[in-house]
């Protein structure tokens, strides 16, 4: 409901449906429509390294750049100490973003 009143912002911790309607993940929103996202020695957005003080453990993730479409958002969890293959992340359309996580 919150995204009815404001637009998603980088850094939001969101509830997102990545695998159908019944499975909801909590992820950090790192890329907005039009951004290019990659993992090369850490997260890069639009070619620039991104400071992520909330990530404490990092595995050596490598991901070629992904350019987001007009309705695409890039989401990934903060637990990056495990191998990339064991982690659910990637692009989600705005309709799959349920809203920011409220603590």
N, C-alpha and C positions, 0 to 999 in steps of 0.2 A: 504494500500500500504506500510506503514512503516514497517510492519513485513516481507516484502519481503527482507528487507535490514538488519534487526536485529531481534533477538529473543525476545519474550515477557519476561519481567522482573517483579519480585515481586514489588508491589507498583505502577505499571503503572495504570493510569486511562484510561480505554479502552472503545471503542464503541463495543458492543457485541450483537449478535443476539441470544437471549435465547428462543424466542417464534416464530420461523419461520423467514422468510427472510424480512418481511415488518415491523417488530417491532425491534427497536434498543434501547438498554439501555446503559447508561453510568455507569460503575461499576469500582471498584478497583480490580486489579488482585492480589490475596493474596496467591495462591497456584500454584505451577508448577508441571509438571508430576513427579510422584513418591512421592510427599509430602503427609502427613496425616494432615488434617485440622479438627478442632473441635471448638465449643464454650462452654467453661466451665469457668465461671468467666472471660469472655473475650475471644478473639481469641487465639487459640493455634495452632502452626504449628510444626509438628513432636514432639509433646509433650511439647514444650516450649512456654511460654507466649510471645505474640508479642506486642511490644509497638506500639500503633496507635495514635499518637498525633492529627491526623486529625479527629478523631471521638470524638465529644464533648458531645453527649447525648447517653446513652446506656440503652436499656431495658435488662432485664435478659435473654438473649438468651441462650438456651441450645441445643446443637447439638452433637450427638455422632460422633466419628471420621469418616471421609470420606477419604479413600485412593484413590488418583488420579492415573488413568491409564497412559499409555505411551503418549497419545494425549489429556489428560484432564488438564484443568486449572480451578481454583476455583475463582469465582468472586462474589463480594458483594458490595453494596453501602455503602457510609460513613454515611448515615442517619440511625442510628440504635436505635433511640429513640422510634421508633414505634415497635409494636409487630412483632415477627418473621413471623407469618402467613400472615402479610400484606406486606411482602417484597419479591421481586423477586431476587433470588440469587441461586448460586449452581455451578455445573460443566458445562463447555462448552469446546468443542473440539477446536483445533487451527483454524480450518476452519471457526468457528463462531466468532472469534476475528477479527474485522475489522481493528483495529489498535489503537494506543494510542491517547488519546484526546489531541488536541492542543489548548492551551489557548491563 
